[in-house]
Amino acid sequence: MDNISAAGWTSVGLAFIFLMTALGAATVFLFRKGDISKYQNIFLGFAAGVMIAASVWSLLIPSIEAAEAKGLAGWIPASLGFIMGAVFLLGLDKLIPHIHQATGVREGRPSASKRTMLLFSAVTLHNIPEGMAVGLAFALGAQTGGPGAYAAAIALAIGIGIQNFPEGAAVTLPFRQEGWSPVKSFLLGALTGAVEPVFGILAALLAGVFASVMPWLLAFAAGAMIYVVVEEMIPEARLGEHSDKATLSVMAGFLVMMVLDVALG
C-alpha cells in the first residue's frame, strides 16, 4: 500500500482503540457506586490477559522475525528492546506523581496534586504502550507490504480495542468512587485514552523514518506493556473477594487476543 493508505489505516486503528476506551468509560452511567468493585476486578483481569497475549504474538514474535529478516540474531533486539521498554515505564513510574487506586500507594515525585489527578496520571501512563503497539503494528505492515501484515495490525487493533472497553470502565469507575459526577468521571476516563493515538502516531513516524529500529521498537512496546500488567493490572485485579473471577478473566483475555492474532494475522 502507498503512504497515504498506510497513514489512513494507522489513523483508523488508533481512532478505534480510543473510541473503545471512551465507550468503556461510558459504562460509568450504568453502575451505582456500590456496584463498582464487583466488576472492576473482572475488567482489569481481561485487559491484562489481552495485553500479555498481544505482547507475545503481536510484538515479540514479529520483532524476532523482523530482526532475522535483516540478518540479525532475533533474540538480541527482542531481549534488549523488551528490557528498555520495561525500564522506560519504570522511569516514568519513578518520575511522574501518581497513585494506585486500589491500594492508595503514592509513587513518583512528591506532589500536592489532588488524589483524582494522581489517579488520572497513573492511568494515562499505562495507556502509552498500547498506543505504541498499534502504531508500530501498522508501521510494520507499511514496511513489509502485503495483506498479511495489515491483517496482523488489524487483529492487534481489534484486540487492544476490545480490552480498552473493560479497561476504560475499570479506570473510570474509580473516579466515580472518588465522588466525581458521572459526566466528569466519563470525561476523565475517556481523556486517559487520548494518549494512545498520540504515542501511536509518534511510534509509527519514528519507525517510518528509521526502519532499521523496528525490531527494537516492537520489543520496546512489549516490555512496556508487560511492565504495566505485572506492576499494576494483575495485582489490583486480584484484590478483594473476586480473585478467582479475575484469574479467569485474565485467561479469557489472553485467549481472545491469541485467537484474534492467529486467525486474522
C-alpha positions in Angstrom: 0.0 0.0 0.0 1.1 3.6 -0.6 2.0 6.0 2.2 -1.5 7.6 2.1 -3.2 4.3 2.5 -0.8 3.3 5.3 -1.5 6.6 7.1 -5.2 6.1 6.7 -5.1 2.5 8.2 -3.0 3.7 11.1 -5.4 6.6 11.8 -8.4 4.3 11.7 -6.7 1.8 14.0 -5.7 4.4 16.6 -9.1 6.1 16.4 -10.8 2.8 17.0 -8.8 2.0 20.2 -9.5 5.5 21.5 -13.2 5.1 20.8 -13.4 1.8 22.6 -11.8 3.5 25.7 -14.5 6.2 25.5 -17.2 3.6 25.2 -15.8 1.7 28.2 -15.7 4.9 30.2 -19.4 5.5 29.3 -20.3 2.4 31.5 -20.0 4.7 34.4 -23.5 5.8 33.6 -24.8 2.3 34.1 -23.4 1.4 37.5 -24.2 2.6 41.0 -21.2 3.4 43.1 -21.7 0.4 45.3 -21.6 -2.0 42.3 -18.3 -0.8 41.0 -16.0 -3.2 42.9 -17.9 -6.2 41.6 -16.9 -5.6 38.0 -13.6 -3.7 38.3 -11.5 -6.8 39.0 -13.0 -8.7 36.0 -12.4 -5.7 33.7 -8.8 -5.3 34.8 -8.1 -9.1 34.5 -9.5 -9.3 31.0 -7.5 -6.3 29.8 -4.3 -7.8 31.4 -4.8 -11.1 29.5 -5.2 -9.3 26.2 -2.0 -7.3 26.8 0.0 -10.3 27.7 -1.0 -12.2 24.5 -0.6 -9.1 22.4 2.9 -8.6 23.7 3.9 -12.1 22.6 2.1 -12.7 19.3 1.8 -9.2 18.0 5.0 -7.7 19.2 7.8 -10.0 20.4 7.4 -12.7 17.6 7.2 -10.0 14.9 10.2 -8.4 16.5 12.2 -11.6 16.2 11.0 -12.2 12.6 11.8 -8.6 11.5 15.3 -8.9 13.0 16.0 -12.2 11.4 14.9 -10.8 8.0 17.6 -8.2 8.4 20.2 -10.9 9.1 20.4 -10.3 12.8 20.0 -12.7 15.7 16.3 -12.4 16.5 16.7 -12.7 20.3 19.0 -9.7 20.6 16.7 -6.8 19.7 13.8 -8.7 21.2 15.5 -9.1 24.5 17.2 -5.7 24.7 14.2 -3.8 23.4 12.0 -5.6 25.9 14.3 -4.6 28.8 14.3 -0.9 27.6 10.5 -0.8 27.4 10.3 -2.0 31.0 12.9 0.4 32.1 11.2 3.3 30.3 7.9 2.6 32.2 9.8 2.1 35.5 11.4 5.5 34.9 8.1 7.2 34.3 6.7 5.5 37.4 9.5 6.9 39.5 9.3 10.4 37.9 5.6 11.2 37.4 3.5 11.7 40.5 0.6 9.2 40.6 -1.4 6.9 42.9 -2.5 3.3 42.8 -6.3 3.5 43.3 -6.8 0.1 44.9 -4.0 0.4 47.5 -3.8 4.1 47.8 0.0 4.0 47.5 1.6 7.1 46.0 4.5 6.8 43.7 6.7 9.2 41.7 8.0 12.5 42.8 6.2 14.2 45.7 3.2 16.3 44.6 0.5 18.3 46.2 -2.0 17.4 43.4 -5.4 16.1 44.3 -5.9 12.3 44.6 -8.1 12.3 41.5 -5.4 13.9 39.3 -2.8 11.5 40.6 -5.1 8.6 39.7 -5.6 10.2 36.3 -1.8 10.3 35.8 -1.4 6.7 36.7 -4.0 5.5 34.2 -2.7 7.8 31.4 0.9 6.5 31.9 -0.3 2.9 31.4 -2.0 3.7 28.1 1.2 4.8 26.4 2.5 1.3 25.4 -0.9 0.3 24.0 -0.9 3.2 21.5 2.7 2.5 20.6 1.9 -1.2 19.9 -0.9 -0.4 17.5 1.0 2.4 15.7 4.1 0.1 15.3 1.9 -2.8 14.0 0.6 -0.6 11.2 4.0 0.8 10.5 5.3 -2.8 10.2 2.5 -3.5 7.7 3.5 -0.5 5.7 7.2 -1.6 5.6 6.6 -5.2 4.7 3.6 -4.7 2.5 1.0 -7.3 1.6 -2.4 -8.0 3.2 -1.0 -10.4 5.8 1.0 -7.6 7.5 -2.0 -5.3 7.7 -4.2 -8.2 8.8 -1.9 -8.7 11.8 -2.1 -5.0 12.6 -5.9 -5.0 12.3 -6.1 -8.0 14.6 -3.9 -6.2 17.2 -6.1 -3.0 16.9 -9.2 -5.2 17.4 -7.7 -6.9 20.4 -6.5 -3.7 22.1 -9.8 -2.1 21.3 -11.7 -5.0 22.9 -9.6 -4.8 26.0 -9.9 -1.0 26.1 -13.6 -1.3 26.6 -13.3 -3.1 30.0 -10.1 -1.1 30.8 -11.9 2.1 30.1 -14.6 1.0 32.5 -12.0 -0.1 35.1 -10.2 3.2 35.1 -13.3 5.4 35.0 -15.3 3.7 37.8 -12.7 4.8 40.5 -13.2 8.4 39.5 -16.9 7.8 40.4 -15.8 6.2 43.7 -13.8 9.4 44.5 -17.1 11.3 44.4 -17.0 12.8 40.9 -20.2 13.1 38.9 -20.8 10.5 36.2 -20.2 13.1 33.5 -16.9 14.3 34.9 -15.9 10.7 35.5 -16.6 9.8 31.9 -14.7 12.7 30.5 -11.6 11.9 32.7 -11.8 8.3 31.7 -12.1 9.0 28.0 -9.3 11.5 28.2 -6.9 8.9 29.6 -7.2 7.1 26.2 -6.2 10.2 24.2 -2.5 9.4 24.9 -2.9 6.2 22.8 -3.2 7.8 19.3 -0.6 10.4 20.2 2.1 7.9 21.1 0.9 5.6 18.3 1.5 8.2 15.7 4.9 9.1 17.2 6.0 5.5 17.2 4.8 4.9 13.7 6.6 8.1 12.4 9.8 7.0 14.2 9.6 3.5 12.7 8.9 5.0 9.3 12.0 7.3 9.4 14.3 4.7 11.0 13.1 1.4 9.6 16.1 -0.5 10.9 14.9 0.1 14.5 11.5 -1.6 14.0 12.5 -4.9 15.8 13.7 -2.9 18.8 10.6 -0.7 18.9 8.3 -3.7 18.8 10.1 -5.3 21.7 10.1 -2.0 23.5 6.4 -1.8 23.3 6.1 -5.4 24.6 8.3 -4.7 27.5 6.4 -1.6 28.4 3.0 -3.5 28.3 4.2 -6.4 30.4 5.6 -4.0 32.9 2.1 -2.4 33.2 0.4 -5.8 33.6 2.8 -7.1 36.3 3.2 -3.8 38.1 -0.4 -2.9 38.5 -3.2 -4.6 36.5 -2.9 -8.2 37.8 -2.2 -7.2 41.4 -5.1 -4.8 41.5 -7.4 -7.3 39.7 -6.8 -9.9 42.4 -7.5 -7.6 45.3 -10.7 -8.2 47.3 -13.1 -11.1 47.2 -13.2 -11.7 43.5 -9.7 -13.1 42.8 -11.0 -16.3 41.1 -13.1 -14.3 38.7 -10.1 -12.0 38.0 -7.9 -15.0 37.2 -10.4 -16.5 34.8 -10.8 -13.0 33.2 -7.0 -12.9 32.6 -7.1 -16.2 30.9 -10.2 -15.2 28.8 -8.5 -12.0 27.7 -5.3 -14.0 26.7 -7.4 -16.5 24.8 -9.4 -13.8 22.9 -6.2 -12.0 21.8 -4.4 -15.2 20.9 -7.3 -16.4 18.7 -7.6 -12.9 17.0 -3.9 -12.8 16.2 -3.6 -16.4 14.9 -6.9 -16.3 13.0 -6.6 -12.8 11.4 -2.8 -12.4 11.4 
